[in-house]
């Protein structure tokens, strides 16, 4: 059920996903959904978003640690995301973003779940910047810029059905980071 919900959230978002579709997609009876998730669709969505967020955290960590140069590591992360999006024919978006945009104003528990995932991703990026020599405040600011740029580029790429926004942001962040001397403001 969790995997089915995560898939449906990535493809169509929270509001477009119904309980019947979840049980059909997961091949489980509706009673099982309420047995395992007494909070229904919202509780299942939180669990699915957390699971997807954890998978993406592992991906972020792996890609950022795959290169010694921070500028190249950040650029590679965006290009990996671009390839994933293009391979799915622009269908496989980020369930965290979809749920956050749709529900932040109406479902506090979902908003908090998404916030926690974004905080985790921010911390992973910030930690990698610090290991590259960036001072604490500098790493925090750059992590915000990088994460915001990634999320925005993903939305633009998916909307335009073109990875060009991700490629442009990858190159611009690579160029900017290559010019920064870690430890300076």
Beta strands, then each sheet from edge to edge (+ up, - down):
end
